[in-house]
Amino acid sequence: MSNYLLIIGIIPIIALYFNNMDFRTLIIDYANAPITRHLILDVLKDYGRPNDKISELIKADELISVKKGLYITGPKIDLPQPESFLIANHLCGPSYVSIESALSYWGLIPERTYEISSATVKTSKKYTTPVGRFSYKHLPLPYYALGIERVELVPQQFALIASPEKAICDKIILTPKINLRSIVQTKAFLIEDLRMDEAALQKLDIEKIDSWIVDAPKRSSLKLLVNTLKEL
């Protein structure tokens, strides 16, 4: 009987311990990437009302909801947040960072982009979140799957990004009303409109681009891209 009473007395103490446990300690191993609601509920399984706890953490700036069912750690947690490119990969999947964002990342265009642009096999869409704007444009398979690189942005954070060559191809394909018809026009589009550095363009792998054309939209435009790069 005494052991039973002892156990009964300990239960509220254990419950109090879990309800007051530092959320930072519970989530630290998962903070390098966006966190699903399922994972948070598992982390908070010892709380009496985990859904209420999630709402409490959001109000306390310990969690940020980037979309329904997906979160990152908030400023009050004092942990490194996921990089924006990694958030983009998780916000809509499958996807990879491309177009202006990838061109800027590889140093091919001088502008810094404030909206993270990506390609996806799904329907084109946009998200406005507390941590920035994200846009996704549709590309068909099998072309979509070509030229994607897994890049370590910071230690323990990896994102899928278009290679420099794929980012340029995607830009041409996904820019409305761009149908390249001459080398002069193509060169003007790359160097004058996009302000790409000619020396950087000369370093691109032309054979890669050429191998993608058979599966790509706007094939004639990409063939002109290849011919233009050969002449630089």
JONOR-V852783 format. One record per pair of residues at least 12 apart in sequence whose ideal C-beta (glycine too) atoms are under 7 Angstrom apart, sorted by sequence separation. I is the first residue (numbers start at 1). J is the second residue. D is the distance in Angstrom with one decimal. If there is no record, write none. Layout:
BEGIN
<<I:J:D> <I:J:D>>
END
This chain:
BEGIN
<<62:74:4.9> <85:97:4.8> <101:113:5.0> <124:136:6.0> <148:160:5.4> <149:161:5.5> <61:74:4.3> <100:113:4.7> <124:137:4.9> <209:222:6.6> <40:54:6.1> <61:75:5.5> <62:76:4.9> <124:138:4.9> <148:162:6.4> <149:163:5.1> <61:76:4.4> <62:77:5.1> <72:87:6.7> <101:116:5.1> <123:138:6.1> <147:162:6.0> <27:43:6.1> <60:76:6.0> <101:117:4.7> <116:132:6.4> <118:134:6.9> <120:136:4.4> <122:138:6.7> <147:163:4.5> <209:225:6.5> <210:226:5.2> <26:43:4.9> <100:117:5.3> <209:226:5.5> <99:117:4.2> <115:133:4.3> <116:134:4.9> <117:135:5.2> <118:136:4.9> <119:137:5.9> <120:138:6.2> <121:139:6.8> <147:165:6.0> <148:166:6.9> <97:116:6.4> <98:117:6.4> <115:134:7.0> <147:166:3.0> <70:90:6.5> <98:118:5.9> <115:135:5.7> <119:139:4.7> <121:141:6.0> <146:166:6.5> <206:226:5.7> <66:87:6.4> <70:91:6.9> <97:118:5.2> <98:119:4.4> <96:118:6.2> <95:118:4.5> <96:119:5.9> <121:144:5.2> <206:229:5.2> <67:91:6.2> <95:119:6.4> <206:230:6.3> <66:91:6.4> <95:120:4.1> <119:144:6.4> <204:229:6.0> <94:120:6.5> <94:121:6.0> <18:46:3.9> <19:47:5.9> <88:116:4.5> <92:120:5.7> <201:229:6.2> <18:47:6.3> <19:48:6.9> <88:118:5.2> <92:122:6.6> <202:232:5.1> <40:71:6.5> <85:116:6.6> <139:170:6.9> <201:232:5.6> <34:66:6.6> <37:69:4.4> <84:116:5.4> <15:48:7.0> <36:69:6.2> <92:125:6.6> <23:57:6.1> <36:70:6.2> <198:232:6.0> <34:70:5.3> <35:71:4.9> <91:127:5.7> <34:71:6.8> <35:72:6.7> <137:174:5.0> <34:72:5.4> <186:224:4.9> <23:62:5.6> <165:204:5.3> <179:218:6.9> <186:225:5.9> <164:204:6.1> <165:205:5.6> <169:209:6.2> <95:136:5.8> <180:221:4.1> <183:224:6.5> <187:228:5.4> <31:73:4.8> <179:221:5.8> <186:228:4.1> <91:134:5.5> <119:162:7.0> <165:208:5.0> <169:212:6.5> <173:216:6.7> <87:131:6.5> <92:136:5.0> <165:209:5.2> <173:217:5.1> <180:224:4.4> <183:227:5.9> <173:218:5.0> <180:225:6.9> <183:228:4.9> <27:73:6.4> <88:134:5.2> <172:218:6.2> <84:131:7.0> <169:216:6.7> <31:79:4.3> <32:80:7.0> <34:82:5.7> <84:132:5.9> <183:231:6.3> <31:80:6.8> <33:82:5.4> <172:221:5.3> <32:82:6.4> <172:222:6.6> <28:79:6.3> <119:170:5.7> <96:148:4.9> <24:77:5.2> <33:86:6.1> <34:87:5.7> <169:222:5.9> <172:225:6.3> <24:79:6.7> <34:90:4.1> <105:161:6.3> <108:164:5.9> <33:90:6.8> <106:164:4.4> <72:131:6.9> <102:161:5.3> <67:127:6.3> <102:162:4.3> <106:167:6.7> <147:208:6.7> <67:129:6.7> <97:159:6.3> <66:129:4.5> <97:160:6.9> <66:130:6.9> <96:160:3.9> <97:161:4.6> <98:162:3.9> <103:167:4.9> <66:131:6.2> <96:161:6.1> <97:162:6.7> <102:167:3.8> <147:212:6.7> <64:130:5.4> <96:162:5.9> <146:212:5.0> <64:131:6.5> <86:153:6.5> <85:153:6.0> <98:166:6.9> <99:167:6.5> <103:171:6.6> <98:167:5.3> <143:212:6.6> <146:215:6.9> <83:153:4.4> <89:159:5.4> <83:154:6.2> <86:157:5.4> <89:160:5.5> <99:170:5.4> <98:170:4.6> <99:171:5.3> <143:215:4.6> <86:159:4.6> <142:215:5.0> <143:216:4.7> <83:157:5.3> <85:159:4.0> <143:217:6.8> <82:157:6.3> <99:174:6.1> <83:159:6.7> <85:161:6.4> <140:217:6.9> <109:194:5.7> <110:195:5.8> <109:195:6.0> <109:196:6.1> <108:196:5.4> <108:200:5.6> <107:200:6.7> <32:156:4.9> <32:157:5.4>>
END
